[in-house]
Amino acid sequence: MKYEFKGIVRGTFSQYQTFGCVENPVVVLSSNDLHEMLDGLALDEFVFVLKTNGRRIKDPVRYINRLGLNFRNYTREGANEYEQTSVA
């Protein structure tokens, strides 16, 4: 399957709105592996759209969980837990 993630970090557009955009505030990722694509992102920090084979997923959280992945692993809270367990 072909996955596409398109998102903007909350609050960045308004920050760049009055100035010229030095960096594109929209993040676009695509991959054949959903875990590989989402790994390292804090999805709770994004306003995003997730597409599979060109079709938009209405409820990305439910879709990710249905595939057997834990949505919490792709959030800020999950990243903090991972850092605490790998450091200890």
C-alpha positions in Angstrom: 0.0 0.0 0.0 1.1 3.6 -0.6 0.7 5.9 2.3 0.8 9.7 2.3 1.0 12.0 5.3 0.4 15.7 4.8 0.4 17.9 7.9 1.3 21.2 9.4 2.6 21.6 13.0 0.1 23.4 15.1 0.8 27.2 15.2 3.4 27.3 12.5 1.3 28.7 9.7 0.3 31.8 11.8 4.0 32.3 12.7 5.0 32.3 9.0 1.9 34.1 7.7 3.2 37.6 8.1 6.8 36.8 7.0 8.2 35.2 3.9 8.3 31.4 4.4 11.9 30.4 4.7 11.0 26.8 5.2 7.8 25.2 4.0 5.5 24.8 7.0 3.7 21.8 5.4 5.3 18.4 5.9 4.6 15.8 3.2 5.8 12.2 3.6 5.1 9.1 1.6 6.1 5.5 2.1 5.0 1.9 1.5 5.3 1.2 5.3 3.1 3.2 7.6 5.2 2.6 10.8 8.3 3.7 9.0 6.7 6.8 7.8 5.1 7.8 11.2 8.0 6.7 13.4 9.5 9.8 15.1 6.6 12.1 14.5 4.5 13.5 17.3 1.1 13.3 15.6 -0.7 15.1 18.4 1.4 18.2 17.4 0.1 18.1 13.8 -3.1 19.0 12.0 -2.8 16.3 9.3 -4.4 14.2 6.6 -3.5 10.5 6.1 -4.1 8.9 2.7 -3.9 5.3 1.6 -3.6 4.6 -2.1 -4.8 8.1 -2.8 -7.9 7.8 -0.6 -8.2 9.9 2.6 -8.6 8.1 5.9 -11.5 9.6 7.8 -10.3 8.5 11.3 -6.5 8.1 11.2 -6.3 7.1 14.9 -8.8 4.2 14.5 -7.1 3.2 11.2 -3.7 3.0 12.8 -5.0 1.0 15.7 -6.9 -1.3 13.3 -3.6 -2.1 11.5 -2.2 -3.4 14.8 0.0 -0.3 15.5 -0.4 1.6 18.7 -1.3 5.3 17.9 0.2 6.3 21.3 3.6 5.3 20.0 3.4 8.2 17.5 2.5 10.9 20.1 4.6 13.2 22.3 3.7 11.1 25.3 4.8 7.9 23.6 8.1 9.4 22.6 8.8 10.6 26.2 8.1 7.1 27.5 10.5 5.6 24.9 13.2 8.0 25.9 12.8 7.1 29.6 12.9 3.4 29.0 15.9 3.5 26.7 17.9 5.8 29.0 17.3 3.8 32.1 
